[in-house]
């Protein structure tokens, strides 16, 4: 990529981030007390400039992720803390914000106390690329595309069913499971898929066949082998739920729905139960 293209992309990205900076800065100024650190929209950070997510989009993002009191939310690059605080205040979730700027961390903890959620929402100074996300059931973020892609392998290794919701930028080939637009701004939701690729010994009603699955993020394809006969299969994953279909030999396709549990799967097709064990990855 040429230097000109890189600079042009950066300029466009920054312009997108700063589109509503004047309005947002006025709103922020009204919420801080004299003597408190006051962040400036567009201020430099370790990996990205700071531009807060509008409150209406924060609410939509958390609703997309179906956040509840049973969730533990981690906000990556938490800024002034608004997403984590909203998760605790409006959805009763536990939340942690990861922020590199110590002044922002102090401000966020002050904001959490002011909103009455300091017991369930806290903020820590840390590098998002060195943070353990595994305890979280929901990840929220507003980062640049390149940072999303750096995080993508780590996010894909999280527990199946973990919900990831992002403001503005996607994750390239990993297509979002859901998108939304609020006041001209985009939000994306991904649900971490189980790892189903490999060879499976598939058993339905005592009849055993081989199932070969190839996986690309939440999309799957492969073959079901009955003796010398190979039938193509296609399907998808949503967390640990797997759905696929194969031709039934009569001009239609037979649907299978089940759950992936490590190296085992089980589910139903019509009125029949099926199970499978992975024999190779």
Secondary structure, 3 states (H helix, E strand, C coil): CCHHHHHHHHHHHHHHHCCCHHHHHHHHHCCCCCCCCCCCCCCCCCCCCCCCCCHHHHHHHHHHCCCCCCCEEEEECCCCCHHHHHHHHHHCCEEEEEECCHHHHHHHHHHHHHCCCCCCEEEEECCHHHCCCCCCCEEEECCCHHHHHHHHHHHHCCCCCCEEEEECCCECCECCCEEEEECCEEEEEEECCCCCCEEEEEEECCEEEEEEEEEECCEEEEEEEECCEEEEEEEEEECCEEEEEEECCCCCEEEEEEEEECCEEEEEECCEEEEEEEEEC
